[in-house]
Amino acid sequence: MIGRLQGLLAEKNPPQVLVDCHGVGYEVDVPMSTFYNLPETGQAVTLLTHFVVREDAQILYGFGTAQERQAFRQLIKITGVGPRMALSVLSGMSVTDLAQAITRQEVARLVKVPGIGKKTAERLLLELKGKFGPDLGDFGGAGAGSPRTDAQADIQQALLALGYNDKEAAAALKLLPDGVGVSEGIRLALKSLSR
């Protein structure tokens, strides 16, 4: 519903920030990995978001990179892992570290995150095995964990909205030339996916 916020950073109260978008202030919960990379208050900021509607609340979660948001979305799909726990995981380790822990099935690295016990860590490793590589970028290569551009994030969102899955969208993004615009990128991605 709300995919991205762009405005001025009005307040920083970890783990929540207030983003002023043309006079409307959005309270956004962010992981500490995003919080540490935010500009000073009063500066322009762009956050990718995930909107959660519950019976008793409507909460907006914000992320500095598309990889963080995708990791968050993968985490909350797991039974027993809610948005708060997913934020704790992303606050306690980078997406790259999380992907490596999953690939190597390292329970000890996940247990170090506050609120994650051994059973929860084992469930996370089991359910996320094989889901982080193609969905969240190449974490083994030289470009490991490098943030994607806003254009790439917009292109990916367009492909997902058109019904392509995460793997197809990620594969199409890898084929795009550097610095491509959103509309041209969508056109080229659709062309590559239609082959």
N, C-alpha and C positions, 0 to 999 in steps of 0.2 A: 504494500500500500504506500508507505513512505520509503523510498529507496535510497534517497540521498538528501543531506542537508548542507546548504552552503550559506554562510553568514558570518557574523562576528561572534567571537568567543566572549560571552558576557561574564561567565563565572566558572571557576574550577574548584569543585569540592569533591575530591576523590571518593568513590568512583564515578561521580556524576558531574556533568558539565551542563552549562546553559548556553545554547546557541541562539543568538538573535537573528532571525531571518525576516528582514524588513518589518521590524516592530513586533513580531510574534516570537516569544521565547520558548524554545523546545528544551525540556529536561531530557538529557540523554545519558544513559548508563554506559560507561566504556570500560574495557579491560585496561589494566595498568600499562600494558605494552603500548596501547594507543595514547593513554594519558601522558606518559613521559615524552611523547613526540609532539604534543600539542604546542601551538605557539602561545605567546603571552596573551593575557586577557586584553580585549580590544582589537585583536588582530583577526584577519580573515581566516576562516577554517572551513574545510570540507570533510564531511564524515559520511561514509556509506552506512546505511542503517538497516535494522531488522525490527519490525513492529510486532509486538506481541499483545494480543487482546485476550484477557481473561475475564471471568465473571466479575471479579472485584477490582480489576485494574487494567489500564492500557499503558504499556511500557515500551519506550523506544531505546534500542541498543545501538551504539555507534562504534564504528571501526575505521581505523586509518587506512587499511588496505583491503582489497578484495579477498586476499587469502585469509585474513583474520575473520571476515564475515562468513566465508565459506566453511572455515573450521568450526565456527560457532554453530552454524546451521547443521553441520554433520553431528556435532556433539549433542545438540538438543533432540535429535532424532532417537537417541538411545534411551530406552526405558530407565527411569530413575534419575536421569540427568536433566535438570531444569536449566533455565537461563542463568540463574545465579551460579550454579556449579560450573557451567560452561565458561562464564566470565572468570571464575577462580582459576580454571585450567589455563585460560589464555593470559591471565595476569601472572601466573606462576611460571610459565614457559612460553617461548616463542613458538610460532606455527612450525618453523623449521625443526625445533627441538621436539615438538609433539609428533611430527611426521617421522622423525628418526626413531623416537621411542616406540612408535607403532610398528614401524618396519622391523626393528630389532626386538620387538616384544619385551621391552624393558619395564617391568612392573615397578622397580625401585625408583625410576625417574618420576613416575606419575604419583607415587605415594608421598613424595616430597611436597606436593601441592596441598595446601591447607584444605581440609574437607574431603579429601580423597583417601579412602581406606584401601586395603589390599583387594577386597572383593570388587569394589567399584573399579579400581584400576585394571583388574583382570577382565572385567566386562567391557570396559572401554577398548582395551587392546584387541579383544576378540571381535567386537562388533565393528571396529574401525579398520581392521586389517584389510589392506588392499583398496581402501577408499581415498587415501590421502594423496597418493602419487599423481594420477591423472587429473583429479579434481582441483588440486591446489598448486599445481605447477611442479616443475622438476626440482626436488630438493636435494638430489644427489649431485647435480651438475654445478658448473661455475656460477650460474645465475641464481643460486639457491636463495630463496626468500626475498628476492628483489621485488619491490612493490610494482604493481602494474599501474599503467596510466589510467586516468579517468576515462579516456576514450575506450580503452580496452575493457574496462568494467562496464561501460555503457553498451558496448558491442555484445559482451557476454550476456547482459541482462536482456537485450533484444532477442538474442538467439534462444534463451531459456523461455522467454515469453511466447516465442513462435513454436514451442513444443520440442525443441532439441534438448537432449539431456546434458548433464555437466561434462561428461567425457567428450561428447561430440563438439560442444562449445569450446572446450579447452583445446581440442585438436585443431579446430578451425582458427583459433586465436594464434596458435604457434606458427601458422602458415602466413600470417599477415606481415607486411613490411613494417619496419619501425616508423613511428610518427604518422601512421595512417589516421585520417579523420573518421569520425563515427559513421557517417552515412556511407562513405566509400568502404570502410571496414566491414560494415554489415553486408554490403553488396558482394565484396570479395569472399567473405565467410560463407554466405549463402551459395555462391558459385562453387566453392570448394566442397561444401557439404552435399551438393546435388550430384556430384560425380559418382 
